[in-house]
Amino acid sequence: MKLQKYEIIINPKLLNQLDSDIWADEHVPAVLKIGTNQYTIGLTYRGDLIRKKKKKSYNIVFQKPYLVNGAHEIHLNAEFSDISLCRNKLSLDFFDRIGVTAPHSKHILLYINGVCKGIYLELESFDQYLLQKRNLPRGPIIYATNNRANFSLLTPKKKLKTKLNEGYTVKYGNKTDLSAVEQLVAMTNTLSNEEFENQITTVLDVNEYMRWLAGVVCTQNFDGFIHNYALYQNGETNTFEITPWDYDGTWGRNIHGKRLRYNYIPITGYNTLTARLLYFPQFKGVYRNILASALEMDFTIETQEGIIEELFQSLKPYVHLDPNIEIGAEDLDKEKEFILDFIQKRSDFLKQEMIKLQ
């Protein structure tokens, strides 16, 4: 499969402006060319750790036209710390496969002012336009932007939070929509077991949450339980659904590209909301059935090997064009075997741990 070429044309002074303050989130004007189409855009860097790397990620907002293929905003992820360049896409596609709403993605070849910047992963923005494309009811979308979004009254460093909505940023909606998140956190931490069991389904789509939990546990995203997700409040049911994003630290490696033991993340996850839900046999049973199905049908070598092979074959002709990575076709072949080995070991581990969900 041939990678599509994206070319950004930008005034060099404005490009230098971005480099002079890599943490600025203000977009600068540019033009994006895709094939014979040309779009006026706003451009800025995105992400956290990646802004310090030589290969940075970009955020693009379309200005003229305002929508392109139904999207107003897209992300171009560098995937710099992932030697496979594929873990993010593999993860989000896996979530989509098991029934969790997740951004779609594709690899592209990026040029800026005629200079090849390498292979990037184009990601949908999880926003109101994605809801429209998926025919989902409008509703607030709230991003978990740091690790204080752990559904607890305490920060990961065990300090008492000053606000229940710490760690969250409204992507679509109003600041008042954070009150629903505060309610969810309060219920999770203050209700008695009987009250929690009876009331949690009025604010949370528990079945959808358990599908998401199965996805995080299988792909083993260490940050996924307290970060790297968005909450969407379905406008028809008024309940929260949860969706993943930024899943490059998965499939056997962490966010820095280092190997992560296949049994590093327990089958029960580790955030406060998950712990409370799994206390109840009915919710635990839902999770057990969803995870068992994923381990049988989706998180298998038989299912994933062809997907991984197709992805890697599509990238191999272009890796030598990327000036910021030092990998070749042989490295991708080795990484394919590494991921498949992780799938086998992780799957075997989780099947053995299923007894904890009885």
N, C-alpha and C positions, 0 to 999 in steps of 0.2 A: 504494500500500500504506500503510495507516494505522499509525503508530508506536504501540506499546503504552506506556501511562503507568505509570511506577513511582513510588510515593510513599513516601519515608522519613519516619517520624515519630520524633523524637528529643528528649529533654530539652534545652532550649537551653543549660543549663549544661554538658552533655556535649559539645555541638557547640562551645561555646567552649573546652572542654578540648582538643579536637582542634586548634583553631586556635592555641592557646597553645603547642603543640609539634607542628609539622607533621611532624617526623621520627619521632614516636612510632609504633610498630607495634602497640601494645596496642589491641585492639578495645574499643569502648564499646557498651553495649546500645542497641538501637533496634528499630523495627518496620518491615517492608517490606510495602506493600500493592501487589498486582498484580491488577487487576480486582476480583473479589469475594474473592480469597484474601489472607490475612494471615499473615505469618511473623515469628517472633522471630529477630533477627539480631545479629551483632556487626559493627561498622562501624569502618573506619579509612581513612586516606589510603594511596595506593600510588604507586609509581614513584619517580623520582629528580628530574629537572629539573622535572617537572610540579608537584611539591609547592610550588614557588616561584611558580607562576602563579596568576592569579585564578580560573581554572577548574581545579579539581583532580580527580584520578581517585580512585576509591574501591575498596576491597576489602571484600567482604561474605562472611561465613561464616554459614551457616544453623545455628540452634540448636534451634528447635522449629517444624517438624520438622527432623531432622538432615540429611535429604536432600530436595531439591526438584528434580523432573525428573531424578533421578539424580545431582545435583551437591550437594556440601557447600559449595562455595566458587565465587563468581563475581567477575569484575572489571568495574567500570564505568569505561571509559576516556574521558577528556575529549576526546581528539584535538585539543587546543587549538592546536597549531602547524601543523595540517594544514587548509588552507583548504577542502579538499574533504570533510573529515570521513570519508573513505572509504578512504584508502590502506591502513590496517591491514587492514580487511576484504577489500579487493581482493587484497592480498598473501596472506593466510591462505587465502582461497578458491582462489587460484591454486595454492598449494602442494598443497592438497587435490585439486585437479583433476589435477595431474601425479603423484599417488600418494604424497605425503608426509603422514604423520599430522600434522594441525594443528588447533588449537582452532577450534571453530565460533563464530560471532558474529552479532549483530543489533543494529540501532540501536533505541534506546528514548528516551522523553521523561521526564526525571527531575525530580521535585519533592521538596523537603525542607521539611517543616512548612508545606506549602501554597504555597511559593514555587518557581516554575519555575527550574531550574538549567540547562536546555537539553538539547540532543541529546547522548546518550552512546552509546558502543558497549559492549554487554554481551558479555564474552568468557568462554568456558569456562576454568576453571583446568586446566592440564595436570597431572593428579594421578592417583592410583589409581582414582578414580571415573570419570574419562574413559576409562581403560583398560578398566574394566568395561563402560561403555556401548558401547565399540567392539569388545567381545569380544576384547581383546588380553590376552596372558598377563601376570600380575602380574610386576613387576620394579622395581628401584630407578629413581627419577627424580631427576636431578641438574640443577639450574639453573646456567647460566653467568651469574653475577650481576655480573661486571665484566670489563673488557677484558684481564684477565690470563688469561682462559680461552681462550688463543690456541694451545693445543696445542704450546707451545714451552717450552724451559728458561729463556727470557728473557722479561721483561716487555716491553710495547710500547716502553718507554723504554730497552730494551737492558740492563736490570739483571738479574743472576742471581736467579731465584726462590729463596725460602727453602724452599718446599714445592711439590711437583709438582701438588698439587690447588688451588693458589691460583686464585681467581676462581670457585670452585664452591661451591654450597650444596645440601645434601640436601633435596629436597622430599618424597620418599617413600622410606623405607628407613632405614638406620642409617648413622652416621658411618663405620663400617667399609666401607660400599659405595664410599666414595671411593677405596679402594685399587685398584679396577678402573679408575678414571679415571687414577690415578697410573701404572698399568701401561700404559694406552693412550699417555699422554704419554711415558713412558720408551721404549716401543717405537718411537714416532715419531721420537725424537731420538737413539737410541743404536744401533739395530740396523743391521747392514750392509744393503745393497740386497737381497741374496739372502735374508737372514733376514726382513727386513721383508715382502717379497713373499710369502713362504711363510707367515708368521705373522699378518699383519694381519687376514685374514678370520676368524680365530678369536676376535677381540675386537670387530670392527667389521663391520656389515652394509654392505659397500662399495657395492652397487647402490643401497640406500636413501640412502646418503650422497651419491652422485652425483646422485640426483633432487633432494635438498635443495640441493646445490651449483648445479644448474641454476636452481632457484627463486631463490636469493640473487643469482645473476649476472643473471638476467632482470630482476628487480624492482630491482636495484642498491641493496641495503642495505649502506651503508658499514660499519656496525657488525656486520653479520650474520655475519661470518667469525670474530669474536673475542668476540662478545657476542650477546645477543638470541637465544639458543637454549637448548634443554634436551636432555640426554642421557637416553635411556631404555634400560635394559638388559633386553632381552626375556628373560623368565623361561624360555622354551623353548629358544631358540637360544643364550642367554647372550652374545649380541653386542649392541653398542650401536647404537641408532638415534637419529636427531637430528631435532628438531622446532623450528620457528620460533616466536617470539613478539615482540610489540612491534615491528611493521613499519610504523610511520607515516612513517618517513624513507625513502620509496621512490618509485617511479614518477616520477622526475625531480626530487625535492626531498630535502633532508636533514632531520635531526631538528628543525631550527629553522625549517623551512618555506622555506628558501632554495633557489633553483634549483641543480641539480647537473648538470654536463655529462653528456650521454648516454653518453659514452665514458670516464667517470671510473673505473669499476671494470673491470679487465681480464677477459677471458673465462676466465682461469685462477684467478681469485680471488686471495687473498693470505695465507692462514694456512699454518702449517707442515705440518699433516696433509695439506691439499689438495696442496701442492707435492710432497710425497713420493709421494702416490698417483698424481699425473699424470706422474710420471717413468716409470711402467711402461706399455708399450703396451696391455696387456690392460685396465687400469683406465681409461686415457685413452680407449680405444675405447668402453667402457661409457658414459662421460660424453658423448662425442661423439654417440652414438646417442640418448641421452636428451635432450640439448640440441637436437639437430636436430629431433627429434619435437616438442618444446615450441615451437620457433620456427615450425614448420610448422602445428601444430594449435591451440596454446593461447595463445602470446604473439603474438597477431595482432590487428589492428584489427577484422577480421571477427568474431572470437570475443569480444573484450572490449568493443566499442562498445555492444552491447545490454545487457551486464551493468552497465556504468558508467551508461548512460542510465537503467536501471531504478532503480538505487541513488539517483541524483541526483533523479529525479522523486519518490521516496519521501520525500526530505528537504526539498524545496523548500517545502511548505506549513508547515514548522515552524521554518525558520531564523530567522524574525522573532521567535520566542518565546525564543530563546537570548540571555540578557542579556550573555553574555561574548564573543560574536563579532559582527563587523560585516560580514556578507556577505549577499548577496541571491541571488535566482534567477539573475541575470545573471552573478554571480561564479562560480556553479557551472557555468554553461554555458561560461564562459571556461576554467575549470579542466578541464572535460571535454576541450576541444580541446587543452589543454596536455598532458594525460596521453596522449591519442591520438597527438599529435605525438611524444612521448617514445617510445611503443611502436614507432612506425615507425622512428625514428632509431636506437633501441637495437637493434631487430631487425636492421636493415640493417648496423649496426656489427658485431654478433655473427656474422652470416652471413659477413661479410668476414674475420673473425678465426678462422673455423673451420679455416683452414689450419694454425693453430698446434696443432691437436689431431690432425694427421695422424701 
